[in-house]
Amino acid sequence: MSAPVAVLLVLALVWPWAAAPAARRLADLLPPKAAALTLVGSAVALAGSTVWALGGLVAGGLLHLMLLAEDGGTPAGPSAAAPLAVAGGAALLVVAGLAARLWHRQRQLLARTWQSVDGHPDGDGLVVVPGGPADAFALPGHRGRPGRIVVTAEMLRTLDVDGRDVLFAHERAHLGGRHHLLARTVQLASAAHPAVRGLAPATSFQLERWADEEAAAAVGDRRLTATAVARAALASAASGRHPSLLPAIGTGPVPRRVGALLDAPPAPPRGRALRTAAVALLAVVALSLTLSFGSAYGLHEYIEQVQEIAHP
């Protein structure tokens, strides 16, 4: 494997450590919906470039062995291709194992949650659970069954009529925006690189902010929404049952969410903030693509070299 290709592949593995914090800072400059989608896109791009780089290390090692075989098995000098290929292959196996484990856990969680709500009163997309602590969350569809809003009787007793309207609007926003799919995507992408894991909490927060803003728009009162979010979060603090796969009104850094609701509605960034956000996002995507295509071109040249030796 040529030195430039090896450098590009290594850079692709190091790049997420800088890109993930940049994506989180970028999200803070954007409205919640745009911020959440930006974080998801960044996670997918960084995970993809990482998997590509690991695969490139394996491919480079195999091509190096083929080149040695065609050239009589005599290396021209020391090469790190074989050790890098072994390391890349091992890392790919770890990534695949982690992703499969996460996927299995996600499916198990969804199935268990559906089983736990079966048999409870269900009407107009709302499932009321008579027992248990105060709790409410958006339950995604499963095996052809549409999504549901699950709420305990204790949570309904905690909130007044207006607070319930906020709760239902919040959870409907989660279901309508298919926020569970965005959360699952980031969770799976985090298996590819440790740095991408830092995007999962930020994505969860932005998804909650997205639902908060839609709830505030639905009820037409930001202060009422902030009050309901605070009360629901305080009441559901004891349940502790919700990973980000099951979006719930009481999850995430609630004080930040309440503070944002007490401020003016978020507006699209303008001027310097908009330019900074655009440049940062383009940098994340462009550098990931550059590293991937650059290493692909280098590997293509390496393949041609092997073919020339095999068929002079």
Protein Blocks (a to p, Z undefined) as FASTA:
>chain_A
ZZklmmmmmmmmmmmmmmmmmmmmmmmmpcfklmmmmmmmmmmmmmmmmmmmmmmmmmmm
mmmmmmmmmnoopafbdcfklmmmmmmmmmmmmmmmmmmmmmmmmmmmmmmmmmmmgoia
ceehiacdfbdcddddddddeehiacdddddfklmmmpcfklmmmmmmmmmmmmmnommm
mmmmmmmmmmmpmklmmmmmmmmmmmmmmmmmmmmmmnopaklmmmmmmmmmmmmmmnop
acfklgcfkgcjfklmmmmmmmccddddehjlmmmmmmmmmmmmmmmmmmmmmmmmmmmm
mmmmmmmmmmZZ
